[in-house]
Amino acid sequence: MAQSVPFWWHSIDFGHGVVTDGFKPVEGLQHELKALRLPDLHGKTVLDIGAYDGFFSFEAERRGAERVVALDHYVWAVDLPKAIAYWKECNERGIPFDPKAEAAQFHPEELPGMLAYKTAHRALDSKVETVVQDFLEADAAQLGTFDVVLFLGVLYHMQNPFQALQRVASLTRGVAIIETEAMALPGNEHRALCEFFEAGELNNDSSNWWAPNEKAVAGMCRAAGFSRVEVVVGSPLPNSARKPVTARVRSSLAAMLHELGLRKRLADIIRYRAIGYAWQ
């Protein structure tokens, strides 16, 4: 069954020794799960925005969530094998990603990108509810509110990230976990900043628009309606397996690098992944 899907983003364990051949390996995903510091999900309701092939939706179900809703529309409408192959070709040839080519791989009526999700859903005999909608346009009253909202790897794809966080807040009655591409400009940690990507500057992907710094993530969450926010981040150095550190430690490290003049050895803007926890 797993082999019938030409492309998997996540490595999903079907049991009985069957694991999908995901772009993200098992070890890396276990590290991601540990870094997310998911709360106890037993008996909770969970909304997974941007579910992709459902890895985090099924993980929430496995952890005992009472109700899980997997919501997506963009990825599910994309012909993923062709899209990924084109992206790899562009990177190998060192040419920019053509948005017109991306549009040609978008099929909102056929939803070819749902194949992996549907296959995993059947293989796991899952009870996860499936919603095919843009969460910005979904009826919030119909969806309801959730104890835990997962907003993982989505914020930086939003053309209007503040509007997106307002909608996330309206769907959250407990905590929203927001994982995003982030940036730091050493010496400017006291400013709320966002880096804007005009045309695929981040990973040669034209769907990437923004990388906020920690202060901007926290500020946008509070302005969107959350009462309390905590941001933890990964290492400022690329390809590092260090454990996440608090924003205070990260800022102190950046300031130290700046004072020592070591910042000149790195790009002025440091990019990394940040995780925000926003409570109602």
URSULVEN-V723828 format. One line per field, one symbol per residue. ss: DSSP state (h for helix, s for strand, l for the rest). phi: phi as a letter, one per 20 degrees, with the letter a starting at -180 (. if undefined). psi: psi as a letter, one per 40 degrees, with the letter a starting at -180 (. if undefined). A space follows every 10 residues. Layout:
BEGIN
ss=???
phi=???
psi=???
END
This chain:
BEGIN
ss=lhhhlllsss llsssllssl lssslhhhhh hhhhhhllll llllsssssl llllhhhhhh hhllllssss ssllhhhslh hhhhhhhhhh hhhlllllhh hhhhlsllll lhhhhhhhhh hhhlllllss sslllllllh hhhllsssss ssllhhhlll hhhhhhhhhh lsssssssss ssssslllll lllsssllll llllllllls sslhhhhhhh hhhhlllsss ssslllllll llllsshhhh hhhhhhhhhh lhhhhlllss sssssssssl
phi=.fffefbded edeenlmdcf eegefgffff fffffflgff efmedcddem flengfffff ffenffbcde cabfffeeff gfffffffff ffemdffegf ffffeecfee lffegfffff gffelfdged ceafffdfff fffndcfcde cdmdgfeefc ffgffffgff dddccddddb fcccdgncfe decceddfbn femlcfeedc ceefffgfff ffffpfebcc ddceffefld dfffcfffff ffffffgffe mfgfedfged daddcddcde
psi=ddeehdhhdi hhheifehhi gidhiddddd ddddddfiih eheihhhhhf dbeedddddd ddeeidhhhh hiddddehgd dddddddddd ddefiihhdd dddeehgedd fdeedddddd dddefiehih hgihddeihd dddaiidhhh ghfddeehdg ddddddddde ehecihhhhi hiihghefee ihihhhhdge dhffheehdi hiiddddddd dddeeidhhh hiiaiehifi eiiiiidddd ddddddddde eedeeiidhh iahihihhi.
END
